[in-house]
Amino acid sequence: MNAGQQPRAAGTARTEADQLASHISRLGPAEAADHLERHDDALVAEALQRVNPALAGDIIPELEPERRTSLFAVAPLSVTQQWSLNLTFDEDAIGRLMEPPPATFRPEESILEATQRVRALSKTVLLTYLWVVDGEGRLVGVVTMRDLVVAEDDHASLAALMLRDVFALRPEQPLAEAMKSVVHRHYPVYPVVDAHGRLIGQVRGSAMFEEQAFEISAQPGRMVGVTEEERLLTPWSRSLRFRHPWLQLNLLTAFIAAGVVGIFQETLDQMVILALFLPVLAGQSGNTGCQALAVTLRGLTLGELKPGTERTLVGKEALLGLLNGSLVGLTAGAGMFVVARMQGATNPLGLAGIVTAAMTCACVVSGVAGALIPLALRRVGADPATASSIFLTTASDVASMGLFLSLATLLLR
């Protein structure tokens, strides 16, 4: 507690901690760390225990080293040890979501003894299950509250009451993989064990679903260069630093597409009507690519894309691009024919054929690109969603405009 600060009543402290936890949950890690600098260590420690453990794990490294030291000095030892352990795991791992088990029990402990401990503990902590561990800390069983309450023999041991086939998570498991393994269980709390079966933490189902929801909500932003750290309350200066580099990259890729159009400037000068259909081609092929991109990212997120099935995915998107491109190409070609006739073009049927062919080919290229770009990013170890739409837009624009103007140049000859 800072010098000169008076102790707060327990109820007031809990209210302040809840309010602080709610506020920092709406901030990015860096902004949250800056905001916590205004509060004393005891309140910060309480607030960090009330937020999702993954968020606490993101905020703590952003604190100044001296502040982390003083914070760890006032927080419960079991909590600080858990925080330190959580930070050793990857950001998308279950280990980042762990919290310390409120209590552990021994198999030889009697039901009466366990019940008395539960009554005492329930005054300060929330107990959902009784984790039963052996002398080396290995998880050997679990006792539900219902089984404990309805047990008839108070002198029987927990070993006689516990469920021995315990489902447990591993700390290094990616969140997406863990979510698939618990989707049909819906337990409020899951134990986490290491490679030797030792209980090293517990993860609440609500924390897992909250983190998964955040990951899903962040995916559209990553596609256009908005990082996970940016929130509604992020200061404009930090948002500018997050977003601007991607806009510069987008501008560079736009110059590439503009360069393709510049190569065919002479063709455009001779047949201005072509310029009317450039946005049409770019828009349709871009939408085709975005559809393929969305399906591919969803498959990667849900783990539906198995090794060896990439070629099948790309082939499917190429076929869909061919079919969709042909259908919309016919409609666009009809539109070109009508406009060309109205403007007195010399070969309206040829122009209509060019639009149809260019649209079909561009949609095939865009569909393939929408599937390949996230796969390529994953292959090099990058986030598949990171700025995918920027690269996809470039591929779609270059393909649609380049094919259209190339075919038009051949027609003029």
C-alpha positions as CSV (number, residue, x, y, z in Angstrom):
1,M,0.0,0.0,0.0
2,N,1.3,3.4,-0.9
3,A,2.5,5.7,1.9
4,G,-0.2,7.8,3.5
5,Q,-3.0,5.6,2.2
6,Q,-5.6,4.5,4.7
7,P,-6.8,0.8,4.7
8,R,-10.1,0.3,3.0
9,A,-13.0,-1.8,4.3
10,A,-13.2,-5.2,2.8
11,G,-16.5,-4.6,1.0
12,T,-15.2,-1.3,-0.5
13,A,-12.0,-2.9,-1.6
14,R,-13.9,-5.7,-3.4
15,T,-16.1,-3.1,-5.1
16,E,-13.1,-1.1,-6.2
17,A,-11.3,-4.2,-7.4
18,D,-14.3,-5.3,-9.4
19,Q,-14.7,-1.8,-11.0
20,L,-11.0,-1.7,-11.8
21,A,-11.0,-5.2,-13.3
22,S,-14.0,-4.3,-15.5
23,H,-12.2,-1.2,-16.7
24,I,-8.9,-2.8,-17.6
25,S,-10.7,-5.6,-19.4
26,R,-11.8,-3.0,-22.0
27,L,-8.2,-1.8,-22.5
28,G,-5.2,-3.2,-24.4
29,P,-2.4,-4.6,-22.2
30,A,-0.2,-1.5,-22.5
31,E,-3.0,0.9,-21.7
32,A,-4.2,-1.3,-18.9
33,A,-0.6,-1.3,-17.4
34,D,-0.5,2.4,-17.6
35,H,-3.9,2.7,-15.9
36,L,-2.8,0.4,-13.1
37,E,0.1,2.7,-12.3
38,R,-2.4,5.0,-10.6
39,H,-3.5,2.5,-8.1
40,D,-1.9,0.8,-5.1
41,D,-0.4,-2.7,-5.2
42,A,-3.1,-4.4,-3.1
43,L,-5.9,-3.1,-5.3
44,V,-4.0,-4.0,-8.5
45,A,-3.4,-7.5,-7.2
46,E,-7.1,-8.0,-6.4
47,A,-8.1,-6.6,-9.8
48,L,-5.7,-8.9,-11.7
49,Q,-7.1,-11.9,-10.0
50,R,-10.6,-10.9,-11.2
51,V,-9.8,-10.7,-14.9
52,N,-9.3,-13.5,-17.4
53,P,-5.9,-15.1,-16.5
54,A,-4.8,-14.6,-20.1
55,L,-5.4,-10.9,-19.8
56,A,-3.5,-10.8,-16.6
57,G,-0.7,-12.6,-18.3
58,D,-0.6,-9.9,-21.0
59,I,-0.7,-7.0,-18.6
60,I,1.9,-8.1,-16.1
61,P,4.9,-8.0,-18.6
62,E,3.9,-4.5,-19.5
63,L,4.4,-3.3,-16.0
64,E,7.6,-1.7,-14.9
65,P,10.0,-4.2,-13.3
66,E,9.9,-2.4,-10.0
67,R,6.1,-2.4,-10.0
68,R,6.0,-6.1,-10.8
69,T,8.3,-6.8,-7.8
70,S,6.1,-4.8,-5.4
71,L,3.0,-6.3,-6.8
72,F,4.2,-9.8,-6.4
73,A,5.2,-9.0,-2.8
74,V,1.6,-8.2,-1.8
75,A,-0.3,-10.9,-3.8
76,P,-0.8,-14.4,-2.4
77,L,2.1,-16.7,-3.0
78,S,0.0,-19.3,-4.8
79,V,-1.3,-16.6,-7.2
80,T,2.2,-15.1,-8.0
81,Q,3.6,-18.6,-8.6
82,Q,0.7,-19.3,-10.9
83,W,1.3,-16.0,-12.8
84,S,5.0,-16.8,-13.2
85,L,4.2,-20.3,-14.4
86,N,1.6,-19.1,-16.9
87,L,4.0,-16.7,-18.5
88,T,6.2,-19.6,-19.5
89,F,3.6,-20.9,-22.1
90,D,2.8,-19.6,-25.5
91,E,0.1,-16.9,-25.8
92,D,-2.4,-19.3,-27.4
93,A,-1.8,-22.1,-24.9
94,I,-4.1,-23.3,-22.2
95,G,-1.3,-22.7,-19.7
96,R,-1.9,-18.9,-20.0
97,L,-5.5,-19.4,-18.7
98,M,-4.6,-21.3,-15.5
99,E,-5.4,-20.2,-12.0
100,P,-4.3,-21.9,-8.8
101,P,-6.5,-24.7,-7.5
102,P,-8.2,-23.4,-4.3
103,A,-7.3,-26.6,-2.5
104,T,-6.2,-30.2,-3.1
105,F,-7.1,-33.3,-1.1
106,R,-5.4,-36.6,-0.4
107,P,-7.0,-40.0,-1.2
108,E,-6.7,-41.3,2.3
109,E,-8.5,-38.2,3.7
110,S,-11.9,-39.1,5.2
111,I,-15.2,-37.7,3.8
112,L,-15.8,-36.0,7.2
113,E,-12.4,-34.3,7.2
114,A,-12.9,-33.2,3.6
115,T,-16.3,-31.8,4.4
116,Q,-15.0,-29.8,7.3
117,R,-12.2,-28.4,5.1
118,V,-14.7,-27.5,2.3
119,R,-17.0,-25.7,4.8
120,A,-14.0,-23.6,6.0
121,L,-12.7,-22.9,2.5
122,S,-16.0,-22.0,1.1
123,K,-16.1,-18.8,3.2
124,T,-13.2,-17.3,1.2
125,V,-12.9,-19.2,-2.1
126,L,-15.1,-20.8,-4.6
127,L,-14.8,-24.6,-4.7
128,T,-16.3,-26.5,-7.6
129,Y,-14.6,-29.8,-7.4
130,L,-12.3,-31.5,-5.0
131,W,-9.0,-32.4,-6.8
132,V,-7.5,-35.5,-5.2
133,V,-3.7,-35.8,-5.6
134,D,-1.2,-38.3,-4.3
135,G,2.0,-37.6,-2.4
136,E,3.8,-36.4,-5.5
137,G,1.1,-34.1,-6.6
138,R,-0.3,-36.3,-9.4
139,L,-4.0,-36.0,-10.0
140,V,-5.6,-39.3,-9.2
141,G,-9.2,-38.4,-8.8
142,V,-12.0,-35.9,-8.5
143,V,-14.9,-35.6,-6.1
144,T,-18.0,-33.6,-7.0
145,M,-19.9,-31.6,-4.4
146,R,-23.0,-33.7,-4.9
147,D,-21.2,-36.9,-4.2
148,L,-19.6,-35.4,-1.1
149,V,-22.9,-34.2,0.3
150,V,-24.9,-37.4,-0.3
151,A,-22.1,-39.7,1.0
152,E,-23.5,-42.0,3.7
153,D,-20.3,-43.1,5.4
154,D,-18.5,-40.0,6.8
155,H,-15.5,-42.2,7.8
156,A,-14.9,-43.6,4.3
157,S,-11.9,-42.3,2.5
158,L,-12.1,-40.0,-0.6
159,A,-10.4,-42.8,-2.5
160,A,-13.6,-44.8,-2.2
161,L,-15.7,-41.9,-3.4
162,M,-13.7,-40.2,-6.1
163,L,-13.9,-40.6,-9.8
164,R,-10.6,-42.0,-11.0
165,D,-10.9,-41.5,-14.8
166,V,-10.3,-37.7,-14.7
167,F,-10.4,-35.7,-17.9
168,A,-7.5,-33.1,-17.8
169,L,-6.0,-30.6,-20.1
170,R,-2.3,-30.1,-20.8
171,P,-0.8,-26.6,-20.4
172,E,0.9,-26.6,-23.8
173,Q,-2.4,-27.4,-25.7
174,P,-3.4,-24.6,-28.0
175,L,-6.7,-23.0,-27.0
176,A,-8.5,-24.1,-30.3
177,E,-7.5,-27.7,-29.7
178,A,-8.6,-27.7,-26.1
179,M,-11.9,-26.1,-27.1
180,K,-12.6,-29.0,-29.4
181,S,-11.8,-31.5,-26.7
182,V,-14.2,-29.9,-24.2
183,V,-17.1,-29.0,-26.5
184,H,-19.2,-32.0,-25.4
185,R,-18.3,-31.8,-21.7
186,H,-19.3,-28.3,-20.6
187,Y,-17.6,-28.7,-17.1
188,P,-17.3,-25.4,-15.1
189,V,-13.7,-26.1,-14.3
190,Y,-11.0,-28.3,-15.9
191,P,-7.8,-29.5,-14.2
192,V,-4.5,-29.0,-15.9
193,V,-1.7,-31.5,-15.5
194,D,1.9,-31.6,-16.7
195,A,3.6,-34.4,-18.6
196,H,4.0,-36.4,-15.3
197,G,0.3,-36.0,-14.4
198,R,1.0,-33.5,-11.6
199,L,-1.8,-31.0,-11.0
200,I,-0.4,-27.5,-11.9
201,G,-3.5,-25.4,-12.2
202,Q,-7.1,-25.3,-13.2
203,V,-8.9,-23.5,-16.0
204,R,-12.5,-22.3,-15.9
205,G,-14.7,-23.1,-18.9
206,S,-15.9,-19.5,-18.9
207,A,-12.4,-18.2,-19.2
208,M,-11.8,-20.6,-22.2
209,F,-14.9,-19.5,-24.0
210,E,-14.2,-15.8,-23.2
211,E,-10.7,-16.1,-24.7
212,Q,-12.0,-18.0,-27.7
213,A,-14.6,-15.3,-28.4
214,F,-12.0,-12.6,-28.2
215,E,-9.8,-14.5,-30.7
216,I,-12.7,-14.8,-33.1
217,S,-13.6,-11.2,-32.7
218,A,-10.0,-10.1,-33.4
219,Q,-9.7,-12.2,-36.6
220,P,-11.4,-9.7,-38.9
221,G,-9.2,-6.9,-37.6
222,R,-6.0,-8.9,-38.2
223,M,-7.0,-9.4,-41.8
224,V,-6.7,-5.6,-42.3
225,G,-3.8,-4.9,-40.0
226,V,-5.7,-4.1,-36.7
227,T,-3.9,-5.8,-33.9
228,E,-5.5,-7.6,-31.0
229,E,-4.2,-4.9,-28.6
230,E,-6.4,-2.2,-30.0
231,R,-9.7,-1.6,-28.3
232,L,-12.4,1.0,-28.4
233,L,-10.6,2.9,-25.5
234,T,-7.2,2.7,-27.0
235,P,-5.7,6.3,-27.3
236,W,-5.6,7.6,-30.9
237,S,-1.8,7.9,-30.8
238,R,-1.4,4.2,-30.1
239,S,-4.1,3.3,-32.7
240,L,-2.2,5.3,-35.2
241,R,1.0,3.4,-34.5
242,F,-0.9,0.1,-34.8
243,R,-2.7,0.9,-38.1
244,H,-0.5,3.2,-40.1
245,P,2.2,0.7,-41.1
246,W,-0.4,-1.6,-42.6
247,L,-1.9,1.3,-44.6
248,Q,1.5,2.1,-46.0
249,L,1.8,-1.6,-47.0
250,N,-1.6,-1.4,-48.6
251,L,-0.6,1.7,-50.5
252,L,2.5,-0.1,-51.8
253,T,0.4,-3.0,-53.0
254,A,-2.1,-0.5,-54.6
255,F,0.8,1.0,-56.6
256,I,1.4,-2.5,-57.9
257,A,-2.1,-2.7,-59.2
258,A,-1.9,0.8,-60.6
259,G,1.3,-0.1,-62.3
260,V,-0.5,-2.9,-64.2
261,V,-3.1,-0.4,-65.4
262,G,-0.3,2.0,-66.4
263,I,1.2,-0.6,-68.7
264,F,-1.9,-0.6,-70.7
265,Q,-2.5,3.1,-70.8
266,E,-2.4,3.2,-74.6
267,T,-5.1,0.6,-74.8
268,L,-7.3,2.6,-72.4
269,D,-6.7,5.8,-74.5
270,Q,-8.0,4.0,-77.6
271,M,-11.0,2.5,-75.8
272,V,-12.1,4.5,-72.8
273,I,-15.1,2.2,-72.3
274,L,-12.7,-0.3,-70.7
275,A,-12.2,1.9,-67.7
276,L,-15.9,1.6,-66.8
277,F,-15.5,-2.1,-66.2
278,L,-12.2,-2.2,-64.3
279,P,-13.9,-1.6,-60.9
280,V,-16.5,-4.2,-61.7
281,L,-13.9,-6.9,-62.4
282,A,-11.8,-5.9,-59.3
283,G,-14.9,-6.0,-57.1
284,Q,-16.2,-9.3,-58.2
285,S,-12.9,-11.1,-58.2
286,G,-12.1,-9.6,-54.8
287,N,-15.4,-10.8,-53.3
288,T,-14.7,-14.3,-54.7
289,G,-11.3,-14.3,-53.0
290,C,-12.7,-13.1,-49.7
291,Q,-15.2,-15.9,-49.7
292,A,-12.4,-18.4,-50.1
293,L,-10.3,-16.6,-47.5
294,A,-13.1,-16.7,-44.9
295,V,-13.7,-20.4,-45.4
296,T,-10.0,-21.2,-45.2
297,L,-9.5,-19.2,-42.0
298,R,-12.5,-20.8,-40.4
299,G,-11.1,-24.2,-41.2
300,L,-7.7,-23.3,-39.8
301,T,-9.3,-21.9,-36.6
302,L,-11.6,-24.9,-36.0
303,G,-8.9,-27.4,-36.9
304,E,-10.9,-28.8,-39.8
305,L,-8.0,-28.5,-42.3
306,K,-6.0,-31.7,-41.8
307,P,-2.5,-32.2,-43.2
308,G,-2.6,-33.4,-46.8
309,T,-6.0,-31.8,-47.6
310,E,-4.6,-28.5,-48.7
311,R,-4.6,-29.5,-52.4
312,T,-8.2,-30.5,-52.2
313,L,-9.1,-27.2,-50.7
314,V,-7.3,-25.2,-53.4
315,G,-8.9,-27.4,-56.1
316,K,-12.4,-26.8,-54.7
317,E,-11.9,-23.0,-54.5
318,A,-10.5,-23.0,-58.1
319,L,-13.6,-24.9,-59.3
320,L,-15.9,-22.5,-57.4
321,G,-14.0,-19.6,-58.9
322,L,-14.5,-21.0,-62.4
323,L,-18.2,-21.6,-61.9
324,N,-19.0,-18.4,-60.2
325,G,-16.7,-16.4,-62.5
326,S,-18.4,-17.9,-65.6
327,L,-21.9,-17.0,-64.3
328,V,-21.1,-13.5,-63.2
329,G,-18.9,-13.1,-66.3
330,L,-21.9,-13.8,-68.6
331,T,-23.9,-11.1,-66.8
332,A,-21.0,-8.6,-66.9
333,G,-20.4,-9.5,-70.6
334,A,-24.0,-8.8,-71.4
335,G,-23.7,-5.4,-69.6
336,M,-20.5,-4.6,-71.6
337,F,-22.3,-5.5,-74.9
338,V,-25.2,-3.2,-74.1
339,V,-22.9,-0.3,-73.1
340,A,-20.6,-0.8,-76.1
341,R,-23.6,-0.8,-78.5
342,M,-24.9,2.4,-76.9
343,Q,-21.5,4.1,-77.2
344,G,-21.0,2.9,-80.8
345,A,-18.0,0.7,-80.2
346,T,-16.8,-1.2,-83.3
347,N,-16.8,-4.7,-81.8
348,P,-19.3,-4.9,-78.9
349,L,-19.5,-8.7,-79.1
350,G,-15.7,-9.0,-78.8
351,L,-15.6,-6.7,-75.8
352,A,-18.4,-8.7,-74.1
353,G,-16.4,-11.9,-74.7
354,I,-13.3,-10.2,-73.2
355,V,-15.2,-9.2,-70.0
356,T,-16.6,-12.7,-69.6
357,A,-13.2,-14.4,-70.1
358,A,-11.4,-12.0,-67.8
359,M,-14.0,-12.3,-65.1
360,T,-13.9,-16.1,-65.2
361,C,-10.1,-16.2,-65.1
362,A,-9.8,-13.5,-62.4
363,C,-12.3,-15.3,-60.1
364,V,-10.3,-18.5,-60.5
365,V,-7.1,-16.7,-59.5
366,S,-8.8,-14.9,-56.6
367,G,-10.3,-18.1,-55.3
368,V,-7.0,-19.9,-55.3
369,A,-5.2,-16.9,-53.8
370,G,-7.9,-16.8,-51.0
371,A,-7.0,-20.3,-50.1
372,L,-3.3,-20.2,-50.6
373,I,-2.4,-16.9,-48.8
374,P,-3.4,-18.1,-45.2
375,L,-1.8,-21.5,-45.9
376,A,1.4,-19.8,-46.9
377,L,1.4,-17.5,-43.9
378,R,0.9,-20.5,-41.6
379,R,3.7,-22.3,-43.4
380,V,6.2,-19.6,-42.6
381,G,5.0,-19.4,-38.9
382,A,2.9,-16.2,-39.2
383,D,-0.7,-15.7,-38.1
384,P,-2.8,-16.8,-41.1
385,A,-5.2,-13.9,-40.6
386,T,-2.5,-11.3,-40.5
387,A,-3.1,-8.7,-43.2
388,S,-4.4,-11.5,-45.5
389,S,-7.0,-9.3,-47.1
390,I,-4.3,-6.8,-48.1
391,F,-2.3,-9.4,-50.0
392,L,-5.5,-10.9,-51.4
393,T,-6.7,-7.5,-52.7
394,T,-3.4,-7.1,-54.5
395,A,-3.6,-10.5,-56.1
396,S,-7.3,-10.0,-57.2
397,D,-6.7,-6.5,-58.6
398,V,-3.6,-7.5,-60.6
399,A,-5.2,-10.6,-62.0
400,S,-8.5,-9.0,-62.9
401,M,-7.1,-5.8,-64.4
402,G,-4.1,-7.5,-66.0
403,L,-6.2,-10.2,-67.7
404,F,-8.9,-7.8,-68.9
405,L,-6.5,-5.2,-70.4
406,S,-4.2,-7.9,-71.9
407,L,-7.2,-9.4,-73.8
408,A,-8.4,-6.0,-74.8
409,T,-5.0,-5.2,-76.2
410,L,-5.0,-8.4,-78.3
411,L,-8.5,-7.4,-79.6
412,L,-7.3,-4.0,-80.8
413,R,-4.5,-5.6,-82.7
